[in-house]
Amino acid sequence: MADLISTSASTTSILDPFFDSLDDVASILRLFDFVPDVYVYIKNRDGQFVAGNKPWLRMRGANSIADVVGKTDRELHPLFWARQYQEEDRRVMDSGCELPEQIWLVPSENGKLKTFISTKIPLRSGGGDVIGIAGVMHSAAKTSAPIDMQDPIAQATELIAKRFRGSLTVAEIASAVGLSVSQLNRRFRTNFQVPPSEYLQRVRVHHAGCMLSDTDAPISEVALDTGFFDQAHLTRTFRRWLGMTPTEFRRSFRHQGGHGNLPPNSIAPTTG
């Protein structure tokens, strides 16, 4: 535990005995139950959640930690988001280095996508081996130190969040943030492992899924309201990503009693 704190030789004699004798490390995590709009979680080496504070549990729709212990991102998030979260986890664990202040879109408790600032650190055993990660997120909209809007990728994700319902193109995004299309593509692949066109498509599919599950709006209205050209465009995209039509998705999702979010493991391009 003392390794988490930068120390000098003069302070080690004070810190080491204290943290070595600290038995209930989980009590420190409970402190974050009382911090609003801060989401804290811990995963083991296999990517299974083992702890989380109350705000994080509420975001995941869980009543207690028992509801999520042992589950992975693929069981709690749509697959295309889960893959990216897990890839970032692997980077932290493989490198043994912290990854501070990353910009992420995360499905919130009402199923809508929100922009968060995420920081992850590796957790080590007494022998120094990385045994998992700890992460903390806070809403970009509520932070006193908001996203650095000089960052082109931050600007791009904010632009997508605000204008995905319209006829937004990658060229328009690149121009708005002062990058060429090729530069924007490289930056998105570095930050999110996908090009901006796919990132935009995922945002649209996510919101279309929310409308289909939460409303009785006609499919044509859902398509136009979430940035698709028409119902046929939405249907083709849903077939590619989910392997079903919007009508089939709505029927299946409501039969399962779901609401407010896309079912876990559901969204990934189908093959063949």
Buried (B, 14 or more C-beta within 10 A) or exposed (E): EBEEEEBEEEEEEEBBEEBEEEEEEEEEBEEBBEBEEBBBBBBBBEBBBBBBBBBBBBBBBBEEBEBBEEBBBBEBBBBBBBBBBBEBBEEBBEEEEEBEEBBBBBBBBEBBBBBBBBBBBBBBEEEEEBBBBBBBBBBBEEEEEBBEEEBBBBBBBBBBBEBBBEEBEBEEBBEBBEBEBEEBBEBBBEBBEBBBBBBBBBBBBBBBBBBBBBEEBEBBEBBBBBBBEEBEBBBEBBBBBBBBBBEBBBEBBEEEEBEBBBBBEBBBEEEE
